[in-house]
Amino acid sequence: MDGGILERDLELARLTAAAREAADGAGSVALVFGEAGIGKSSLVNALPGALSAQARVLVGQCDDLATRRPLGPFRDLVGSVRTELAQAVTEGGDRHRVYDALRAELGDPPHPTVLVVEDVHWADEASLDALRFLVRRVDRMPAVLVLTYRDDELSREHPLRHLLGQVSRAARVHRVPLPRLSRSAVRTLSAASRLDPAQVYAVTSGNPFYVAEVVAAGGTGDVPPTVVDAVLARLRGLDDTARDALEQLAVLPSAVERPLTDALLADGVCQLTAAERRGLLVVTPERVVFRHEIIRRAIADSLPAARRIELNRKVLTVLVAQPGADSSRIVHHAAQAGDQDAIARYGPDAARDAARTGAHREAAAQLRLVLRQRRRYGPAELADLLERFAVESYTIADSPAAVSAQREAVALRRSLGDLRALGADLRWLSRIHWWAGDADAAQEAAREAIDVLEQAGDERLLALALSNTSQLRMLSDRYAEAIGYGERAITLARRTGDAAILSHALNNVGTARWRGGDPLGRPQLEESLAVALKADEAEHACRAYANVIWTLLENLRFTEADHFLAPAMEFADRTEHLGFLRYLQVELALRQFAAGKWDEAEKHAESGDAQEFPPARCPALTVLARVRIRRGAEGGDELLAQAWEVAARTRELQRTAPVAAARAEAAWLRGDHAAVIDAVGPLYVQARGLAATPYRAELGHWLTMAGHPVPADDADHPYALQAAGQWRLAAEAWWAAGCPYEHAAALAQSPDPADKLTALAGLDALGAEPLSRIVRADLRALGVARIPRGPHAATRRNPAGLTGRQLQVGRLLAQGLTNIEIAGRLFLSVRTVDNHVRAVLEKLGARTRRDVAARAAQLGVEIGREK
């Protein structure tokens, strides 16, 4: 049998084997991925026939809607699952109810279950939440979770990336990449036709769907046709009634339920008989779905605009008339039909439903549509919509949109004369301005919020405004003022019984005290986290996590920070607070950078380097720059210039000091001591006037290294010890903290060649070429005869940044070995090899294993043979 076709049988066998394991309670996740038309749906459709009668298969579909249906794929299961799950997903609003119902449905059925969620790259945020919940628990269920997706459509920022990262940590994962068909397979599939197999392959490149469509159409013509041509060729011969029915259903980007089908088609499913016989549709008693999404798209895209508008308007009319119709679907078809009245009427509810289920991206998208019709709303209603859009944009870290909308909301509140609403919106405006990196605007809005709310007489909102100012003072290291405002807020929050504001204020006061050296600060900050978690206040819990971790990192208590990082990131991911998730990823990058894990630090820093989110972008750029500086790679200075531009607008030492220290380090490594002093001198003076020990110590250290002694500092920070000439104590402190580069740099200050040689070994292991070069020069000046040569030349000829182990794995990939074979060759676990393979593909920019050798050659990475 041909290898390309045999692969499909092997892939099906892997999925059925996973289902058999699930029958014994060993649940797993299966990832089925490939390009559009590669055969994902065909493989899934073959599952029921390959499984025993005792296993059940549930299939849900994610739809390519302009604004996704919350819990769309799980709503597709209604009619095939128990009442508890059906009610939970249709009523929505309570995530935990949905999760509990899913666990009950899959955890204790009469037979093992295969739950297929197709096209997860189109999943809404609420569905991704539910899938994360299942992924963490499926290994303890008699179930297999099969996720299909198009891997070639996933950008770096795609929401599915987070879910796939979690899947990679699951106990049992089956990865089923679907390759294109070989020339031989295309020849086999073309054999029954009179087509030239070589021409079919040239037109389709082995995509199974393209092949099937070209063969079914009976030819490719002199010029290779598009897939749309192939699909439309299959429509020839259908009568007008059948074609009209297909066109009507094609504008619905999802499976069409029978009631909707019957309402749209005069003769119901009878009109679809001819199309079903031609393999265009699958008709069941519950729903109608196109056999391939590309068929639906090809038909829809071929329609004239006027016809498409007419068909969408008909769908809209039917949906509006149906009790309990999904508001997000109504808005989608209203937008496609150009019905602005329907968008204005149903859009706010659709956004509210999305936000309640945690689908904040969808909520923002719905509100963006709604606000295009802003003239249809009165001033008060429009102000509410703008505030909602600003908050949703803030949550998903779209700062420009948030600032613009909130400014407009505040302007409307001023015209309405509602002091309470104006004060609340000014507080939000202050927070959003800070989120956008504009310190001056944040302070101005904060001051006015307090003034307005003191006049309004609302103690609860005044407490939040006071706490907001406390937060700004804390962030700018003015700890006494932060505590003063914060304690007033705590008193009012306790009096009004508002847990969210209490958590917010405890956070600010606790952080200010802890960073200022007061041991009572940490318990207050941890109380803030506990209060937020108990009250289910996701934003405040995320902020408490972030401040606990940041303060631990500042104080070099990295092991303690590790205990918080994983649960914090999982929480932010699950609650869809994307801004905080990026911030936490940057905190993880800082942690990995300190540990000398620079590849990992770069990966996490890149996740936080988003133009529209300065709080994460500034430290992310700083990490990326320092990695390049310490490795002697190009681009560090340019990154620092960008970081400084962001930092300067914040006016916060926590942003400006790390950038200045990185600039000083770069200048010192190239021997420019005057530039070191210019970079850190003014900020050192600022730090000495504030209780900012870590920044004062590091800036003072660089001044000392540039030959500019600083006053004695009684702090026990390792940088302060180095500035005082106590390099050995500093080296011991850095070693205890787990900072290998700083440990080596401190040892390098020793006049003893033995210490310098120890430092050199550590620096060579890290790939810290600039400082290694300086230490080698010092050793030569001391007359040391035998100085290690440093990293092998092969390491320098590795522009992709592959580690030694990744180079080994890359060589074996290029030889065609499977992950199991690589694991056996290198004496590693298969899961470890999976991680290395993924890293090799990402670093080389290779889409498939077969591309590894070619991409390595293009980049000049030598993986062709062992040396």
Summary of the structure (lengths in Angstrom):
residues: 867
radius of gyration: 30.4
end to end distance: 38.3
largest distance: 96.2
contacts: 3048
relative contact order: 0.04
helix: 69%
strand: 4%
